[in-house]
Amino acid sequence: MKKVLIIAFVTFISLACKDDKVEPTNLSQSELLSLNGWQLSRYTDTNGKTLTNSELNIAAVALYGLQFEFRTDKETRAVDKLTKNILNRGTWDLLSQETVLDINITSFKGQFKIITLSKGKLTLQASTGNFLSGVGSEINMEFVESKN
């Protein structure tokens, strides 16, 4: 009887203990980019002040509806967050000792300075050019890990 209780107790404990998910460490910039999909959470000025939609052009606002994938084969995809349809495809690469992300995809093309890149956060800095006014010469685009 004691043996049955001990076996039952050990079985119960082993089933009750869930495996802790081991987070990857020491990942390269490429591996971090490819680890998950990214969705735009907000635009900010270089001081961190959130920009409102009225300060953005329609193309900038439209990026909120997309999820971006940076695949290990250097393909990038823009996926509609609602329908999950791939809207655009292109390529990506890291330049300048992995401090610049070069994206070549319709509606989201250019070279973006990487401000932050971690497992769950990506901040890119872009020149505002002639598209936005009154927000300075550069803006930050803050992305978070897409849960979809």
C-alpha positions as CSV (number, residue, x, y, z in Angstrom):
1,M,0.0,0.0,0.0
2,K,2.9,2.4,0.9
3,K,4.4,1.8,-2.6
4,V,1.2,2.6,-4.3
5,L,0.9,5.9,-2.4
6,I,4.5,6.8,-3.1
7,I,4.1,6.0,-6.8
8,A,0.8,8.0,-6.9
9,F,2.5,10.9,-5.1
10,V,5.5,11.0,-7.4
11,T,3.2,10.8,-10.4
12,F,1.1,13.6,-9.1
13,I,4.1,15.8,-8.5
14,S,5.7,15.1,-11.8
15,L,2.4,15.9,-13.6
16,A,1.8,19.0,-11.6
17,C,5.2,20.5,-12.3
18,K,5.0,22.2,-15.7
19,D,8.1,22.7,-17.8
20,D,9.4,26.2,-17.7
21,K,9.8,27.6,-21.2
22,V,13.4,28.2,-21.9
23,E,13.9,31.6,-23.5
24,P,16.6,31.7,-26.2
25,T,19.6,33.8,-25.2
26,N,22.5,35.3,-27.1
27,L,20.5,35.6,-30.4
28,S,21.9,37.6,-33.3
29,Q,20.1,40.5,-34.7
30,S,18.9,38.4,-37.6
31,E,17.6,35.7,-35.3
32,L,15.7,38.2,-33.1
33,L,14.0,39.7,-36.2
34,S,13.0,36.3,-37.4
35,L,11.9,35.0,-34.1
36,N,8.3,36.3,-34.4
37,G,6.0,38.5,-36.4
38,W,5.9,42.3,-35.6
39,Q,3.0,44.7,-35.4
40,L,3.3,48.5,-35.1
41,S,2.2,49.7,-31.7
42,R,2.9,53.5,-32.1
43,Y,4.8,56.2,-33.8
44,T,6.8,58.6,-31.6
45,D,9.1,61.6,-32.1
46,T,12.7,61.1,-31.2
47,N,12.0,62.2,-27.6
48,G,9.4,59.4,-27.2
49,K,6.2,61.5,-27.5
50,T,3.4,59.5,-29.1
51,L,2.3,60.9,-32.5
52,T,-1.4,61.1,-33.2
53,N,-3.0,59.8,-36.4
54,S,-3.7,63.4,-37.4
55,E,0.1,64.0,-37.5
56,L,0.6,61.1,-39.8
57,N,-0.2,60.5,-43.5
58,I,-2.6,57.8,-44.6
59,A,0.3,55.4,-45.6
60,A,1.8,55.7,-42.1
61,V,-1.6,55.0,-40.5
62,A,-2.2,52.0,-42.8
63,L,0.8,50.2,-41.3
64,Y,-1.2,49.7,-38.1
65,G,-3.3,47.1,-39.9
66,L,-0.3,45.0,-40.9
67,Q,1.9,42.3,-39.3
68,F,5.4,42.2,-40.6
69,E,7.5,39.0,-40.9
70,F,11.2,38.9,-41.3
71,R,11.9,35.3,-42.4
72,T,15.3,33.6,-42.0
73,D,15.6,33.3,-45.8
74,K,15.7,37.2,-45.9
75,E,12.1,37.3,-47.3
76,T,9.8,39.9,-45.6
77,R,6.1,39.8,-45.7
78,A,3.3,42.3,-44.9
79,V,0.3,40.3,-43.7
80,D,-3.2,41.8,-43.1
81,K,-3.9,41.4,-39.4
82,L,-7.6,40.6,-39.9
83,T,-7.6,38.4,-43.0
84,K,-4.1,36.9,-42.6
85,N,-3.6,37.4,-46.3
86,I,-0.1,38.3,-47.5
87,L,-0.5,41.7,-49.0
88,N,3.2,42.4,-50.0
89,R,6.4,40.5,-50.2
90,G,10.0,41.6,-50.5
91,T,13.4,41.3,-49.0
92,W,15.3,42.5,-45.9
93,D,18.9,42.8,-44.8
94,L,21.0,44.2,-42.1
95,L,23.5,46.8,-43.0
96,S,26.2,49.0,-41.2
97,Q,27.3,46.3,-38.7
98,E,23.6,45.3,-38.1
99,T,22.5,48.7,-37.0
100,V,20.4,49.4,-40.0
101,L,17.5,47.4,-41.3
102,D,17.1,47.6,-45.1
103,I,13.5,46.7,-46.1
104,N,12.5,46.4,-49.8
105,I,8.7,45.9,-49.8
106,T,5.9,47.9,-51.4
107,S,4.5,50.5,-48.9
108,F,7.3,49.9,-46.4
109,K,10.6,50.5,-48.2
110,G,13.7,52.1,-46.9
111,Q,16.7,51.9,-44.6
112,F,15.7,52.2,-40.9
113,K,18.1,52.7,-38.0
114,I,17.6,50.1,-35.3
115,I,17.1,51.8,-32.0
116,T,15.9,48.8,-30.0
117,L,15.7,45.1,-30.9
118,S,14.9,42.4,-28.3
119,K,12.7,39.4,-28.2
120,G,9.4,41.4,-27.9
121,K,10.3,44.9,-29.0
122,L,11.6,46.5,-32.2
123,T,12.1,50.3,-32.6
124,L,13.1,51.6,-36.0
125,Q,13.9,55.2,-36.8
126,A,13.0,56.7,-40.1
127,S,13.4,60.0,-41.8
128,T,10.1,61.9,-42.2
129,G,11.1,63.3,-45.5
130,N,8.3,65.1,-47.3
131,F,5.6,62.8,-46.0
132,L,5.1,64.2,-42.5
133,S,5.2,67.8,-41.2
134,G,5.6,69.3,-37.8
135,V,7.1,66.2,-36.2
136,G,10.8,66.7,-36.8
137,S,13.1,65.2,-39.3
138,E,12.9,61.7,-37.9
139,I,10.3,59.5,-36.2
140,N,10.4,56.2,-34.3
141,M,8.2,53.3,-35.1
142,E,7.7,51.0,-32.2
143,F,6.8,47.4,-32.9
144,V,5.8,44.7,-30.5
145,E,5.7,40.9,-30.9
146,S,2.6,39.9,-32.8
147,K,0.5,37.5,-30.8
148,N,-1.4,36.2,-34.0
